[in-house]
Amino acid sequence: MLILQRKPGESLVIGEDISITVVSVDGGRVRLAISAPQDIPILRSELLDATAANRDSAAGETAPAELLDLFGGSPEHSHQIPPAAKTPRKEV
């Protein structure tokens, strides 16, 4: 794992066609802008974890309550729809 320090407005480049720019830092929250070809999926890691847990639950390996925990929900909030798997891309 590579760990870098970047200030708002600074970028890093991965390969030839992926660029990540720090848009802002506000307290413990960092906003990033990612520029990548449309055929490269960009997913939040918690959604990948939830997808894997959902598959395990469907196979009888994960309790439904664990799935709710992944989304920070509780039984009374289980009717809410989880965030979209992909967030819209904004070109930098």
N, C-alpha and C positions, 0 to 999 in steps of 0.2 A: 504494500500500500504506500502510495506517495502522498505526503502531507505538504500542502503549500499554504502560504499566507497571501492573501490578495486583499486589496482595498477596493472600495466602490469605484467602478469604472475600469478596473483592471480585468484582464481576461487570461484564459489559458486555452491552448489549442490541443486537441486530441486527433492524431492522424492528420489528414489533409483537409477534412471537411467538417469537423465538429469544433465549435467554439463555445466556451462557457464564460460569461461575463458576470461579475458581481454587480448587481444593480443597486442594492442598498443593504445596509446592516443597521438593524434597529433593535437594540437590546440583545436578546438571544435569538433573534430571527434574521435569517439571511435570505435575500431575494436574488435568484439567479436567472439569467437569460441564457437559453441554450439554442444555438443555431446548428441544425443538423439536417441531413437529407431526410425527406419524408419517409423513405423506406426503413429508417432506423427507429425502432420503437423507443420511446422515452417514458418510463414508468416509475412511479414512486415505489420505493422498496417495501413499504407497508402493504401496498396492494398486491405485490408478488407474494408476500407472506400470507396474506388473507386468501389469495387464490390457492396456494398450496394447502393451507389449512382446510379450505372448503372441499378440495379434492379428498383430503384425508377423512373429513367428516362424512362425505358421501360414501367412502369405502368403510365407514364405521370405525375409524381410527381416532377421530377427534370429537370431543363433546361439543354440542352446539353452543354452550356457554363460552367456550374458548374462542369460538368465532366472533361472538359479540364483543369479547374483550379486545380482539384485534382492531375493532372499529371504535373502541372506547364507549361502547353502548351497554345498555342493560336491558333486561326483558321488557321494561315499560317503554324503551326507546327502539325496540327491534323493528318497528314499522317504518322507521326512517330509511331512506335510500342512501347507500354509501356513496362517497364522492366518485366522480367519473374516473375510469381507469386511466384515461389519458387526459392531460390538460392541454388546452389549445397552445400552439406554438406561436411565439412572436419572434419574428426575425430581428436580429440585432444589427 
